[in-house]
């Protein structure tokens, strides 16, 4: 059956398996798992990152519900765990969040501060292994395989020391998931928040996954959830009982991924170059649309989503890609290189709109998306160049809009071409 291995998260010692508290430090935070010291793929996620930093810098907020975002007509960028008990969630309209918790303290985001601290956390991770794959400003994968001799302890011991170092040095907390692949490590990091340390081993992976919702699977967004639900599949265990060949026949290439993940398998490596090769936003339309004039406002809103994500991640893109899916599910992608790297929605829209015009030849589309690629760190280029090839007046407009949105929220102001039905963007910023 195997021996239960242990680890005290607060001092790094390995108490006896039956110990209620750590004999060395008295802590109750003891991790117990039979594969604990044999697993080496981790996912680290900062807890309520923006809100935690604000509480750190303003101690008077420690016991209060805190929301980071634009007040009144804005949206919630992040919220602390106290605020979450009221039902508040990221991306919720601010008026709705304040209705749920009228006494919440709303703090304006300070992205420069968040990016700086996120990079400090990343540097601590890279001190332990070169195999660090950031997913966003506040989370990343790590592969600690073969580091036992270097760090004089198993990956689990090294990770516990890292979480203590982050907490002691930066006064913020992180949650860690440890497993044998990326898919399960990321799931594990959400199981014990905040200050979590959860483990999923090979022995229990399929049993654990069996009763979990399909939305936990890598690449399964709202549209795919709906597709699976129409076929009577809502749990991962239901997918695992279907042959891979049948899943591929039903769902195409993603069927292979569904088959692997449903069995707890994931052959993706931790890729240090995998961070944000592209940032994109797309939406599946309620009804098929063939009219370019109806598609342009949607394209603009998606470009604004991408621009916000670039600024949030401290990145700029040198290329643009338009994605369309026809009514018969054929995917069309068209790309072009920009004159210079940009974070500007205006520049991205101007590059993508001619591509859209050329493709709207009477065909109806069920999905539209826009993405930027060939990303670089925004601080590698001058501030004036962040707005790409737009003229000085457009650069000033973008800066003015950003200033208004930072103060009042993303929905406080929009350009005329953005008026119309709001889209529900799919596909958050990720490495591809």
Secondary structure, DSSP 8 states (H G I E B T S, - for coil): ----EEEETTT-----TT-SS-TTT--S-EEEETTGGG--EEEEEETTHHHHHHHHH-GGGTTS-EEEE-STTSBEEEE-HHHHTTT--TT-BHHHHHHH-TT-EEE---HHHHHHHHHHHHHHHHTT-S-EEEEETTEEEEE-TT-HHHHTS-HHHHHHHHHHHHHHHHS--EEEEEESSHHHHHHHHTSS-SS-EEE--TTTHHHHHHTSBGGGSTT--HHHHHHHHHTT--BHHHHHTS-HHHHHHHHTTHHHHHHHHHTT-------TT-TTSEEEEEEEEEEEE--HHHHHHHHHHHHHHHHHHHHHHTEEEEEEEEEEEETT--EEEEEEEEEEEE--HHHHHHHHHHHHHHH-SS--EEEEEEEEEEEEEGGGS-GGGGBTT--HHHHHHHHHHHHHHHHH-GGG---GGG-SS----B--SB--
